[in-house]
């Protein structure tokens, strides 16, 4: 990991590298002759996050005869849920990191490279070394890319100075070190993006986790959230918790109050907004987002930068033999979250297996819960159940719930325990 002795997403041991390179060679050799050898259907999944990894593993279990290949450039997956606790010193980064060995042991072929092109006409995927893989069905779970072009002055080349901590686990360690090095009385500024975005409640959880550290170690400091929106998920619950837990430490500035960030000066750590400029001692810039790059290369994104899909199967509405799951998909009322991606991976896997067997996929129902940890013993959550309606997922009336605005601390502790238990269960389910 950059700036740390902790192994990062791009760190490979020699043995692990050899295994993955060998797997890539096997996958490449299998791609072309699969039909002539009368082997099972070739399923390629791009992206090894909560959606893609679980989709690959589920297809492999449901159809043992299928040739399932998972293309994922990183050998280590850094999980976003609860990762903000790293900033408070409540969790080590290692608690967020998982490898793909269990998935490989179960028979999924792993290719540790970037997918760089998709030819839907010939049904092939090209990876960075030039190898091509044929497929009968393709699933793209590319996550998100950051739209740096929307924030003049903030670039992929200088973002280490003001880390985004949104797609790179190493940056959590870097931001944590910057906060620890900041003088007491310093200001941490977070810019929150417009929706749709990955983990819509995460910037506000992040503010609480940073304030948790500041309260204990640098009580004269503060956190300012510059928001491109005038409201956010569970806003009243978050603000009540901030007042209760961290009075005076967190300031939220909505769009109409001047919170919309229009440009960044990284050298001086200055945020320019519609009406003002705010200098930070530590800056956390979270840019607007879009579907990951391979989704654009595959031609499954529309003018919004996201991927329209059939909610029953997650088949692309632009390229029907390609399925898109996770944060990149337009899934109506379903939030872009790890819980949702995991559910979408299962739904997509079952739909593909049913379709290959000549059967109609079952009507799906998708349930999600999103937890936000605000202190070691304090969490809030929201949940809902969704089903397809008019070509999109809509919440089933009466299923949406959220943490009460006023509750005893015992309930907040219970939710914190639920969050930890959910995290352990979902990572065990996918990564073993």
Buried (B, 14 or more C-beta within 10 A) or exposed (E): BEEBEBBBBBBBEEEBEEBBBEBBEBBBEBBEEBEEEEEBBBBBBBBBBBBBBBBBBBBBBBBEEBBBBBBBBBBBBBBBBBBBBBBBBBBEBEBBBBBBBBBBEBEBBBBBBBBBEBEBEEBBBBBEEEBBBBBBBBBBBBBBBBBBEBBEBBEEEEBBBBBBBBBBBBBBBBBBBBBEEBEEEBBBBBBBBBBBBBBBBBBBBBBBBBBBBBBEBBEEBBBBBBBBBEEBBBBEBBBBBBEEBBEEBBBBBBBEBBBBBBBBBBEEBBBBBEEEEBEBBBBBBBBBBBBBBBBBBBEBBEEEBBBBBBBBBBBBBBBEEBBBBBBBBBBBBBBBBBBBBBBBBBBBBBBBBBBBEEEEBEEBBBBBBBBBBBBBBBBBBBBBBBBBEEBBBBBBEEEEEBBEEEBEEEBBBBBBEBBBEBBEEBBEBBBB
